[in-house]
Amino acid sequence: MKRLFSTLLLPEEAREHLVHALRPIRENNPRDLRWTDPDNWHITLSFYGLMPNDHTDLLQHLAQAAASSGPLDLHLHGAGSFGHRSLWIGVGGDTARLKALMADAVYNPEEPPPPQKPHVTIARTQERWLVGDLVHALLVYDGPRFVCDELALVESHLGQGRSGGPRYEVLERVRLG
């Protein structure tokens, strides 16, 4: 079994721009936040959980979802949190088309797709009081534009990444459009 999700990967320029913008915040909050590895930053389309090693059906499903979407013009923009525990950077640009792709990427047709907020998770914390100020500080963030022309099917290897986080392995790439 493999722990799988589909995603849009961030180009290096977008990651580096965000790393640079976050540097002062990271330096002032070294212990209160668990920062996610910038090499793992991505925009999740759909999380599938444990799936059989033969993921041919899922890959065909993703190919159909990708065929109905063209390349997406995106940029990282603004910030928010989930439950005052997960800090994220939002996504701007072709968000209506991105949300449609997220809905199409859901694999279980019997379950309606959950409402999605396109985002990149950058940190987690138990210090709920800290997140509000950070969201406020990052609301003005506006990263460079980039084009996503493919989605990726990714396997998550929990606990095998840097600092005990996950390690992500791209299994397949599917062109959009």
Secondary structure, DSSP 4 states (H G I P E B T S, - for coil): -EEEEEEEEPPHHHHHHHHHHHHHHHHH-TTT-EEPPGGG-EEEEEEEEEE-S--HHHHHHHHHHHHT---EEEEEEEEEEETTTEEEEEEEESHHHHHHHHHHH---TTSPPPP---EEEEEE-S-HHHHHHHHHHHTT-BPPPEEE-EEEEEEEETT-SGGG--EEEEEEEEE--
